[in-house]
Amino acid sequence: MRLASEPQRVLILARERYFWPFMARRAHTWTLLAAAPPREVFAVMEQMLGSPPFRFELAGESSARIVEFRRKGLFGQWSRRAAEIRTRWVTCEAHATDAGTVVTVVASHGLGAVPRALQLVQLLSRGSSDQRTVYRRRAIPAGPVSLVASWAGMPYRLFTEPRRDATRGAGILTASRIEAIPGGTGPFTKVRLAGGVEGFVETDQIVAAPEASTREAQEQAARFG
């Protein structure tokens, strides 16, 4: 394994600390309160902003960033070397509070960085009533529900109270018989298991599962799922 020389280590350290000219200078900063939890903020950031010529990177437990790793050269060809000078970037920090998730987005100078940062800011600041947001409010109607397919083979433990720091209770699977009942609040839906055990499930982890295979039932499942 070849170790970096001292000058190389200095260059790497300067790049990580956004020292000019290795990283572009800071241009804009936005701070907002979002309804989505930090994990969804970073998931949306990766999906919306992490496409080439930018790369998504986790920068810490509560922060992430996208960094330019490729740029068009003088003759229109994609080059990694061209992106090594004044590299464009966008950082995002998300911290959960009692009022919601405090999100801070910072973008550098340069083409591509600010427009991508604005996409994330606009999406998170539209509010839960906007149907285009990823954290839009979903009301699950009373009746049979099931876990989303991504939980296949893994147990999901119910929350004893409608908050994320509550203790966890009985585990459920995608094949478990679950019924949504009134009593949910915020991002949580209250459910009852076949054995009579009640608890709370994150609404974005369940979908409506009507027992009747009718057109009306399919439309309802598509509407609330």
Secondary structure, 3 states (H helix, E strand, C coil): CCCCCHHHHHHHHHHHCCCCCCECCEEEEEEEEECCCHHHHHHHHHHHHCCCCEEEEEEECCEEEEEECCEECCCCCEECHHHHCCECEEEEEEEECCCCEEEEEEEECCCCHHHHHHHHHHHHHCCCCCCCCCCCCCCCCCEEEEECHHHCCCCEEEECCCCCCCCEEEEECCCCCEEECCCCECCEEEEEECCCCEEEEEHHHEEECCCCCCHHHHHHHHHHC
